[in-house]
Amino acid sequence: MQCNLATTYYKLGHHEKASSIQRDVYSGRLKLWGEEHGETLLAANNYAASLRGLQRFKEAKSLLRKTVPAARRVLGEGCDTTLRMRWSYAWALYENPAATLDDLREAVTMLEDTARIARRVLGGTHPLTEAIGAYLQDARAALRARETPSQNA
């Protein structure tokens, strides 16, 4: 129920309140079930998404760097939650205005791998597969823009 409340707050533009609720849900599930439970991992992804929405990229990256390996191990590579967490992590990397070239490369690599898995597991026309593909294009564009020397220099 708290997740639904957080979603409502988010849709009403109360992003800080929504993120606070998502943090509390994640913290509660972490205490109740531990860091390698599916419900805890889902809550971690929801909390990370709220952090990204607030442009708190460093916090989202830190949380996902810790939880994505657990999701891959516990839920498997092709699980919807694992795919979404990897997508979210890559997004937090390349959307960050302070992203390094290495961050952008890591985001592209992660999205390429995630897109491949999503296509294999879900099919090429699944909405999640298509969304990951669109973000992969954006990440590649961000990487090209950073790698290409400025015409004005």
PyMOL commands that set and color helices and strands:
alter all, ss='L'
color gray80, all
select helices_A, chain A and resi 2-11+15-33+38-53+57-74+80-95+101-122+127-147
alter helices_A, ss='H'
color red, helices_A
deselect
rebuild
show_as cartoon
